[in-house]
Amino acid sequence: MNPRNRLTTAFFRTRDASTAEEPRVPSYRVGEPFVGGRRRWPEGAQYLYGRMGHELTLFVSSPAPELVEGVRRGEARFALGVAGPIFYLAYRFEGSRGWSDVPYSWHLQHRAARATPPGGADASPDRRALLWISLVGADDGLIHAQRGVTLSPEFTRELHRAIRAQAEAPFDPLECAQAIAEASRERPDADRRLDVAYAWSVGNA
């Protein structure tokens, strides 16, 4: 499999601590199963916004040491692009060979896990979202690397705005499926989808 395409997209299931979201530490840890009793996952990625805040989970078979180190402590870059009723969260970790991304739809999240970021007067312009990142072995189910990074205030505002816009809009599953299909056809890899990205951030910068 081409390393640039190993992190395929799929739907599954601090500079200033005073302006970062309150840290909420996941209950799972490096070396432990991501989900107890489960040892196999489809390769891909999952982005969630819910009880734990922002979470990005990468499912990779036999993750290379360079990727493990990149997720643990290397430079992390992020980008955001909208394609109709969905958005793509793009990411690149030091040691990886290219960008990857994952589509997100608020309406496709489990109803009990849905959350909507604060907006209006409740949203601080200096807020930095905290993104928890986990690297899970798709072939062993274990967590190989994990850390939290903060996103820039500008990126946080755009990401939260995109989630709220989805939550407030009516949902058409056919439109959502068509948007993903069109994005994949017109820009078949994450690097090309970066052409329409409008927000960028470096973790903890």
DAPETA-V109774 format. One record per residue. N is the residue number from 0. PHI is phi in radians with two decimals (* if undefined). OMEGA is omega in whole degrees, -180 to 180 (NA if undefined). BURIAL is + if it has 9 or more other C-alpha atoms within 8 Angstrom, else -. Layout:
N_PHI_OMEGA_BURIAL, N_PHI_OMEGA_BURIAL
This chain:
0_*_179_-, 1_-1.07_-177_-, 2_-1.01_-180_-, 3_-1.17_-176_+, 4_-1.92_-177_+, 5_-1.12_-179_+, 6_-1.60_-180_+, 7_-1.28_-179_+, 8_-1.53_-180_+, 9_-2.79_171_+, 10_-1.61_171_+, 11_-2.05_161_-, 12_-1.07_NA_-, 13_*_176_-, 14_-1.50_-179_-, 15_-2.47_-175_-, 16_-1.10_-177_-, 17_-1.21_-179_-, 18_-1.93_176_+, 19_-1.56_177_+, 20_-1.12_-179_+, 21_-1.02_-179_-, 22_-1.08_174_-, 23_-2.16_-171_-, 24_-1.44_177_-, 25_-1.05_-179_-, 26_-1.39_179_-, 27_-1.65_-173_-, 28_-2.33_177_+, 29_-1.00_-179_+, 30_1.59_179_-, 31_-1.75_174_-, 32_-1.11_176_+, 33_-1.11_172_+, 34_-2.31_-177_-, 35_-0.94_177_-, 36_1.50_180_-, 37_-1.94_-176_+, 38_-2.07_-179_+, 39_-2.34_176_+, 40_-2.41_172_+, 41_-1.14_176_-, 42_-1.13_-179_+, 43_2.77_-179_+, 44_-2.56_180_+, 45_-2.41_173_+, 46_-2.03_180_+, 47_-2.30_166_+, 48_-2.24_-176_+, 49_-2.83_-175_+, 50_-0.99_-180_-, 51_-1.53_-176_+, 52_1.51_-178_+, 53_-1.60_179_+, 54_-2.35_174_+, 55_-2.10_-179_+, 56_-2.08_179_+, 57_-1.86_179_+, 58_-1.95_-174_+, 59_-2.33_176_+, 60_-1.29_178_+, 61_0.77_-176_-, 62_-0.99_-179_+, 63_-1.16_179_-, 64_-0.97_180_-, 65_-1.13_179_+, 66_-1.24_178_+, 67_-1.00_-180_+, 68_-1.17_179_+, 69_-1.11_178_+, 70_-1.20_-177_+, 71_-1.17_-172_+, 72_-2.63_-178_-, 73_-1.36_177_+, 74_-1.11_180_+, 75_-2.13_179_+, 76_-2.07_-177_+, 77_-2.39_177_+, 78_-2.53_-176_+, 79_-2.33_177_+, 80_-2.46_-179_+, 81_-1.81_175_+, 82_-2.28_-178_+, 83_1.10_-176_-, 84_-1.44_179_+, 85_-2.11_168_+, 86_-2.29_177_+, 87_-1.93_170_+, 88_-1.70_180_+, 89_-1.71_-177_+, 90_-2.62_175_+, 91_-2.59_180_+, 92_-1.90_177_+, 93_-0.94_-178_+, 94_1.73_176_+, 95_-1.50_-174_+, 96_-1.68_-179_-, 97_-3.14_178_-, 98_-1.43_170_+, 99_-2.32_177_+, 100_-2.63_-179_+, 101_-2.49_178_+, 102_-1.39_-180_+, 103_-2.41_170_+, 104_-2.34_179_+, 105_-1.01_-175_+, 106_-1.25_180_-, 107_-1.57_176_-, 108_-1.41_178_+, 109_-1.01_-174_-, 110_-0.95_-178_-, 111_-1.24_-176_-, 112_-1.75_-177_-, 113_-1.17_174_+, 114_-2.57_179_-, 115_-2.19_-179_+, 116_-1.12_178_-, 117_-1.16_178_-, 118_-2.40_178_-, 119_1.11_-177_-, 120_-1.17_-178_-, 121_-1.48_-176_-, 122_-1.81_178_-, 123_-1.37_179_-, 124_-1.17_-179_-, 125_-1.77_-177_-, 126_-1.14_174_+, 127_-2.01_178_+, 128_-1.15_175_+, 129_-1.77_-179_+, 130_-1.90_176_+, 131_-1.54_-178_+, 132_-2.05_177_+, 133_-2.24_175_+, 134_-1.89_-175_+, 135_-2.01_175_+, 136_-1.24_-180_+, 137_-1.17_-178_+, 138_-1.80_176_+, 139_-2.33_177_-, 140_1.31_-177_+, 141_-1.63_176_+, 142_-1.45_-178_+, 143_-1.69_179_+, 144_-2.78_-178_+, 145_-2.83_172_+, 146_-2.91_174_+, 147_-1.96_176_-, 148_-2.25_175_+, 149_-1.65_178_+, 150_-1.85_-177_+, 151_-1.10_178_+, 152_-1.00_-179_+, 153_-1.10_180_-, 154_-1.15_178_+, 155_-1.01_180_+, 156_-1.06_-178_+, 157_-1.19_179_+, 158_-1.12_179_+, 159_-1.15_178_+, 160_-1.11_-180_+, 161_-1.15_179_+, 162_-1.16_180_+, 163_-1.09_180_+, 164_-1.07_177_-, 165_-1.14_-177_+, 166_-1.09_-177_+, 167_-1.53_-177_-, 168_-1.65_174_-, 169_-1.12_-175_-, 170_-1.91_175_-, 171_-2.16_-177_-, 172_-1.04_179_-, 173_-1.15_178_-, 174_-1.09_179_-, 175_-1.12_180_+, 176_-1.11_179_-, 177_-1.16_180_-, 178_-1.11_178_+, 179_-1.15_-179_+, 180_-1.11_-180_-, 181_-1.17_179_-, 182_-1.08_-180_+, 183_-1.23_-180_+, 184_-1.33_-176_-, 185_-1.34_179_-, 186_-2.39_-168_+, 187_-1.26_175_+, 188_-2.47_-174_+, 189_-1.07_-180_+, 190_-1.05_179_+, 191_-1.27_179_-, 192_-1.18_176_+, 193_-1.14_179_+, 194_-1.05_-178_-, 195_-1.88_177_-, 196_-1.20_-177_+, 197_-2.19_178_-, 198_-2.47_-175_+, 199_-2.41_177_+, 200_-2.72_171_+, 201_-1.93_-178_+, 202_-1.04_177_+, 203_1.11_-180_+, 204_-1.67_NA_+
